Amino acid sequence: MRRQWFIWMIVLCFFCSLFPNEAKAMSVSAKSAILMEQTTGRVLFEKDAHTKRRIASITKIMTAILAIESGKWEELVTVSERAVRTEGSSIYLKQGEKIALKHLVYGLMLRSGNDAAVAIAEHVGGSVEGFVFLMNEKAAEIGMTNTQFANPHGLDDAENHYSTAYDMALLMRYAMQNEQFREVSGTKLYRAPNPTEDWDRVWRNKNKLLTHLYEYCTGGKTGYTKRAKRTLVTTASKDGLELIAVTINAGDDWNDHIAMYEHGFANYELVTIKATTIVQDIKDPFYGDHLFVVRDFIYPITKKEGQLLRLERKLLRPQERWKETGVPSVVGRAELYIGNEKVDDTPIFYKQEKKKRSFFDWLLGVDSDG
């Protein structure tokens, strides 16, 4: 009996060795989690990513990007009583002091200052309420369909303040397109002048993945309240692949993020597929060599998916009326598939022929288009 068991174990190990590249099933402690590729927005892993939950201080990602986009980066902000009385984490602002908006954003992102959040909101939005309106406008613009903001800091003082792991990944993806935000998010230590004291304010980032736990981490934002529990949004980059990880209500968020990143980096590669090949050697006499595309496809894929990639071309049937109206600029789509699933597409354009100028046009200095 023991001999049979031993033989079966050898057979099992042999079959397992045939599939060394198969991704292991991954689990995380978080109630909601997501891993998203930054360039394309492709979701590489998710767990209950569309459930609305309290989000705590990762709210401040929205506060920060709105402050950066406001164009008031160098302006001085006068700190109000409301700001200094805000409970929770603080950068210890004083009522009436004047501090540059940029310093407040660093204090917001690195030390999670709730006082900084209110000071930013009042300066950029005219009031906290006005700023919250801007937050929800931006959320709608980004496509955060399951998100509602009620304050600029994420404290549990409002019932209608929530988001999802997916929506927060969308927000971080949007924010990371801004170079100033990327710099703030990735700063480990920041020194802000403190004119009223003999010492500067020195802020060390609370994001432990960035400061020492994970060498590929490039930024992020921490969060915690009693009702939301631990929340975390981070970014990481390795070998040209940029990823975003989000966890909400996580008991072991640092390790959750490392596990998701290791999964992503081990199994996915960002590849470029030349879309120009789809408009070459067109046999249709009408289209001939008049077609072109303006971008290639860039997409994160696994090794297995690389064998299933294919391009398709869909063109409009030439119309008789085009003789009068002219050929439209967009005449089709180039489509990228993984197996039977379309994952991306891009327009196919028609290159209009320029009419030759006659001798009289040249003589009079008239172009063929008038």
N, C-alpha and C positions, 0 to 999 in steps of 0.2 A: 504493500500500500504506500509506504514511504517512497519507494522507487518510482511508482506511478506519479505521485505528487511532484517529485523532483523533476521528472520528464516534462510534465505540464508547465512547471515554472520556467524551464528552459525555452519551451515553445513560446510561452507568453512573452518572455524577454526578447526573443527573436523578432516577433511581430511588432513589438513596441519600437525596436530599433529601426524598423523600416520607415517610420514616420517621425524622424527627429525634429522636423520643422513645424509640426502641428502645434498650434497655440494651446497652452494649457488653459483650462477653465480658470477664470479669475474671480475672486470675491473681494469685497471691500466692506468695511464696518459701517460706512455711511448709509443713511436712509435713502439718500438720493446722490447719484454721482454720474459724471460724464467725462469722457476723454474726447477732445475734438482736435482735428488737424487745423492749424491756423490759416493756411493759405486758401484752402477750399471750403472749410467748414464741415468736412466729412466727419461724421461721428464714428469713432473707432471702438468705443465701449460706452455702455450706458446702463444705469440701474435706476429705475423709477425717476427718470430725468425730467418728466413733464408734470410732476405733482407739485402743486403750489405749497410752499413752505416759508416760514420766517427765515430771514437771511442774515440778520445781525449786521456786522460792520463791513461785509463785502458790498453792502449798499454804497460805500464810499468810493468805489470804482466809478460809479456814475457821477458822484459829486466832483471827483477829480477831473474827469474828462470834460465836464461842462465848464469847470473853472479854466482849464487849459484852452478850450475853444472860445472862451469869452473875449479873448484879446486883451485881457486886463492883467496879464502875468506880472508886470512890474509895478502895478498900482499899489498904493498903500491902503490898507484896510483898517478902519477904526473899530476896535473890538467893543462889542456892546455888553450890557449887563446880562442879557439873555444868553449870550455865548458863554460867558464865564460861569454862569449858573447851571449849564448843561451837565447832567450827571454822567457818571461812567468814566471811561478812559479819557485822559486829558493831556494837553501839552502845556498846561498851566499858564494860559493867557491872562492878562490883567485888563480890567475894564478901562477903556479909554486909550490903551496903548495902540500905536500904529505899527503895523507889520505888513510887509509885502505879501501879496497874494501867493506868490511862488513859494514863500516859506511856509505859509499855511498849508499848501498842497502837499509839501514834503512831510510836514507834521501830521497831516491827515493820513497819508499812505503808509508812512513808516511807523508811527506811534499810535495811529488810530484815534487821534484827538477828536472827541465829540465837540469840544469847544471850537476847534478849527473848522469843523463841518458847518456849524451854525454861522460862524463869522464869514465863511466863504459864501454860504447861501444868501445871507443878508446883503453882501456886497455885489454878488453877481446877479441875483434875482430881485433885488430891491427889498425882499423880505423872505423869510423861510417859506411862507406859503407861495410866494411868487416863484421861488426856486423849485419847489416841489412840482409846480405846473410845468416848468421846463424839463424836469426829470422825466415826467410821464410823456411829454411830447417827444423827447429823444428816444424813450423806450419804444414808442409806437413807430418811430422812424426806423429803428434798428430791426424791428420785427419781434420784439419781446411781448408776445401776445398773451402770456400768462403772468404778467408782472404788474404790480401797482405799488408806487412809491407814496409814502405819506410823510416822510422826513428825510433829511440829508445824511443821517448817521446810522440808522438801523436799530435804534433802541426800541424796546417793546412798549412804547407809549401809544401805539395805534394798532387797531385790529386790521386795518386795510392796507397793511404793508407786507408784501410777499413777492416771491418770484419762484423760479424753478432752476434746477441745475442747467438745463438746456438754455434757458434765457440768459443766465449769468455767463455762460460760455459765449453766447452771441455778443453780449456786452463787452466781454474781455477781448474778443476777436476784433470788434470795432475799435476799442480803445488802443489796442496794440498797433493799429495802423498809424497812430500819431507818434512821431518820433519823441516829442517832449514827454508824453505819457510813458513810453518805453524806458526813457532815462530815469524818470522818477520811480517807476515800479521796480527797476533793477538796481536801485541805489541801496547799498548796505549800511552806509553811515553818512549822515548829513549834519553840517554845522550851520546854524542860523544865527546871525548877529542878534544881540540882545542889548539895545542901547541904554536901557534903564539899569543894567547891572554891570558888574565887572567881569562877567563870564558870558560866553556864548552858550546858546542852546545846542546840545549835541544829541542827535537822535539816532539810535541804532534800530535797524529794521526788525520788526517782530517776526518776519517770515523766516523761520529756521531752515527751511529748504534752501533759501537763497544764501543765508549767511554761512551755513556749514553742513547741512545734512545731505544735500544733493548737488553735485558739481554741475549738472546740466540745467539747473533752475535759473531762469532769467528774470523772475519777478513774481508779483502777486499781491494778494491782500488777505489778511486773517480776519476772523470774526468770532464773537461769542456773546450770547446773552443767555439768561436762564431759560427762556422759552425756546429760543432758536437752537441752543446748544452750539457746538463747534462748527463753524463754517469756514471754508477755505477755497480761494481761487488762486491758482498758480500757473506759470508758463515755464516751458523748458525747450531747449534746442540742442539737437545733436545731429551731426552729419547732414545738415541742410533741412532736417525735418523739425518743424516748430509745432509744439503741442500745447493745448490748454486743458487743464484739469480742474474740475469743480467737485467739491463735496459739501453736503448740507446735512447737519445733525450726524456728525461722525465721531465715534469714540476713539479712533486711531487715525486721524486725518493725515499726519505726516507720512505714515507708512502706506495709507491708501493711495496717496499721490505718487509715491515712489513706485508702487506696484503697477499703477496705471501707466506711468511713463515707461517703465521697463518693458511692459507689454507692448506699448506702441513702438518703441525704438527697436525691439527685437523682431517685430512681425511686419512692419510697414516701411516702405521706401517711397520717397517723393520722386516720381518719374515725369519726364517730359515726352509727350507724344506729338510728333510733328503733324499738325493739321494740314499743312501745305500739300501733303501727299494725296489728299482726297480731291484736290482740284487739278491734279496733273493728269495728262493723257486723256482729256475729255474727248470722247468720240462724237458727241453731238455737234454737228456743223454750226449750229447757231451760237453755242457757248464757246466752243473752241478754246482758245487761250485767254479768254476775257475774264476768267474767274480768279478770285483771290480771297484769302482770309487774313485777318490782322493779328491773330494770336494763336499760339499752340495750346495744347491741353497740358495742364500740370495737375497730377492727381496722385494721392497716396494709395499704394496698392500692396498686397501681400505677394509673395512669390507665386502662389497658386493663381491669384487673379491676373498676374502678368501673362499667363498662358491663355487667358480668356479675353484679353483686350481686342477690340476691333473697332474700326471706323466705318461709318455709313454716311452716304451723301444723299440729300434729298433736295431736288431742284424743282422750281416751278416749270410747268410746261410753257414754252414760248407762246405768246399770244399775238394774234393778228393786230390787235389794237396798239401794240407797242410801236408799230410803225408811225403812229400819230403821236402817242403820248411819250414815247421813249421807254427804254428798258428801265425798270426800277433798280435802285441801287442794291437792294438786298433781294437775291433771287433764290435763296435756299439756306439750308442749315447743314453744317458738318456736325455729326453726332458721335460721341464716344460711348462705347458699351463695354461693360464687364459681363460676359455671357449675354443674357437677354435683358439686362437692366441698363437703361440709359443713365449715365452718371454726369454727363456734361454735354453742352452743345455750344456752337458759335456760328454767327452769320457767315454766309458765303456772299461775297459782293461781286457785282458786275462792273468791270472796268470799261467805262464809256470811251468810245473812239472819238478823238478830236477831229473835227472836220478840217480839211486842208484849206488854207487861205488862198483865195484866188489872187491873180496879179493885181486886180483892181482893189481888193481888200487891202493887200499889202501897200499899194500905192497910197490909199486913203488912210492907212493906219487903223483899220477896223478889224477886230478879232472875229472869229467865226461865230462866237456866241453873242455878238453885238457889242 
